[in-house]
Amino acid sequence: MDKKYITLFKDLAQTTAASAESVMDYNRSKNDEKGLSTATIMRDDFQALVDAIKEAGDDYAPTHSEAARLLVGAMVMVNQLQDKVNTLRKAITGYQTDVIPKLQEIVDKAGSDDELARKMANEKFIIKEKE
C-alpha cells in the first residue's frame, strides 16, 4: 500500500476522532448521556485505529473492520466538507448579490461626498426582520 494512503488514513482517523470529541463536548453541554456515550465509543474506536496505523507504520493495510471504520470516517469528512462548501457558497452569494452591489452604488453615486455616502449606507444596509 502506498505511504501516502497510509498517511491519509491516519489523518482521516485522527480527524474523525477529533470530530467525535467535539460531538462529545456538545452532548456533554446538552446533558445527552446517550449521545455522549455514542460519541465516546466513536472517538475511542478511531483513536485505536490511529494507534494501529502508527504501530504498523509503512506496513499498514486495513483489516475489514478498519476499512469499514475508515469508510465511516470518510463519509463523515465528506459531509463536514460539504457543509463548509455550502456555507462558503452562501457567503459568496451574499457578497455578490447584496454587499458588493450596494457598495458599488454608494461609490458610483456618492463620489467623494462623504455625507451622501454615509446617508446611502444608512439607508441600504438595513436588515429587515421577517414577521
ABEGO torsion letter per residue (X at the ends): XBAAAAAAAAAAAAAAAAAAAAAAAAAAAAGBAAAAAAAAAAAAAAAAAAAAAAAAEAABBBBAAAAAAAAAAAAAAAAAAAAAAAAAAAAAAAAAAAAAAAAAAAAAAAEABAAAAAAAAAAABBBBBBX
